[in-house]
């Protein structure tokens, strides 16, 4: 349905929880190296429960590799606090890529600068950021809602 991209994720339980979100929505999880953990990490699998083995996971050596090998037609949206455009202002389509950055630093400035027109944010008050798994859940389920609502 969708593609969730984690660029250099650092915390195994977040990635495990995001894996479950991807499984629940029929989405593919793309992990861009370097990872802050081993893909066999016990905490990762614990957070993913017994579902982890069912999650469609693709590993990439770099974002550039993912970009070069992407399927035609898939649009990319980059989630950041450095945008004014809200995620719910986009009409998502099946196959879109939702790109999220590291838990501690977000997406690299090089990606943000190169994709300025595709930046999205989750509007919030009183905090500068949300937990990565929470942020993915918010945006991913809005995208799913848009596809599944009656025409």
Secondary structure, DSSP 4 states (H G I P E B T S, - for coil): --EEEEES---HHHHHHHHHHHHHHTPEEEEESSPSS-TT-HHHHHHTGGGGGGS-EEEES-HHHHHHHPPTT--EEEE-SS-SSBGGGS---TT-EEEE-BTTTBS-HHHHHHTGGGEEB---SS-S---HHHHHHHHHHHHHHHHHS--
